[in-house]
Amino acid sequence: MADRLHHPTRKLFGFRHWWMGRTYEHLWPLANAWSACCTLAALPDHDGVRAVLPLLLDGVAAYHPDGPAVLTGSGPAGFSSGLIGPSGRGGDVYYDDNAWLGLALVRHQELCGDDVSLPLARRVFDFVASGWSGDDGWAVPGGIRWKDHPSNRSRNACANGPAAALAAGLYRLTGEAVLADWAARLYRWTRSALLRPDQLYADRITPDGDVVGDLWSYNQGAMIGAGVLLAEITGDRDYLDQATATAAAAMAHFTLQRLVEDNTQAFNAIYFRNLALLDRAVGDAVDGAVDGAGGGAADGADVPPYAAVAAAYDDVLWDERDRRTGLFPGVGSPLNRSAPMVQIDALLAGAPPHA
């Protein structure tokens, strides 16, 4: 992935095309790659991967109008979906993209302990929190919108779930009470607006109260992770019970066949890493949900059910990878197809999970 997709001089990810040079990746794939690198770097004897992390910190500045100055600036920091400047045209600023970026920065801080990543993650959260809807006329008032644009009125699980986890993760590092309050507030809103009777989270809600019930694995994972972190910072076991209920429902719904057919490696890596986070917190929390989910993979193996599903999923995609490039197939971003598989493999190798 590093050889094919990372440009070490520009410190950016991009796919090389022989006829048009390099097409640089958007912020969302970058955040996923950053998270994957952090997971891999946490394994023993992977100092080389850890050395890449500062390059990512430098590279992300290209997604902000302030350029490198954003790394040491002040005030809320919202990064564009696309590169700004000679190599890109910028793009909308998404609250969910920035929440995922913030989570990567939190994990980066935990691994590297530098002077930039924690303050930057805190400023990214301030931007994400600015997306909270203040319109009391909307159904289920509150919630963070999907993107920073006047036309956007939906409040999505993919923005609010990771924002809750980001606030909780930042609270662990800073002790700021306001962050714990935000984590609980975001988590409660998401449950009140988007939790279905089957304990899975719908995709989004409109101002009129129409709930779009599409189910995506990463929305379940984000809320599972937020619940784990909230239980940790508050001592309230109810958060773990709620995360466990969603994990069991998700494993029953997201069968191996469905995970493969959805063709969303980035979603599934987020899902698996948060299931791993829950398992670390409560052990056999997701036992009993493997029937129909694992497809019989890893029969007899002494592994948690979620890990059996992850291993089976990894096996299927590994067999489909491009033997010439080593990258994984699929639609959309080349980085978003391969970085998540790096993360899943690192988790299966025993790397500690993060939200």
Buried (B, 14 or more C-beta within 10 A) or exposed (E): BBEBBBBEEBBBBBBEEEEEEBEBBBBBBBBBBBBBBBBBBBBEEBEEBBEBBBBBBBBBBBBBEEEEEBBEBEEBBBBBBBBBEEBBEBBBBBBBBBBBBBBBBBBBBBBBEBEBBBBBBBBBBBBBBEBBBEEEEBBBBBBBBBBBEEEBBBBBBBBBBBBBBBBBBBBBBBEEEEBBEBBBBBBEBBBEBBBEEEBBBBBBBEBEEEBEEEBBBBBBBBBBBBBBBBBBBBEBEEBBBBBBBBBBBBBBBBBBEEBBEBBBBBBBBBBBBBBBBBBEBBEEBBBEBBEEBBBEBBEEEEBBBBBBBBBBBBEBBEEEBEEEEEBBEBEBBBBBBBBBBBBBBBBBEEBBBBB
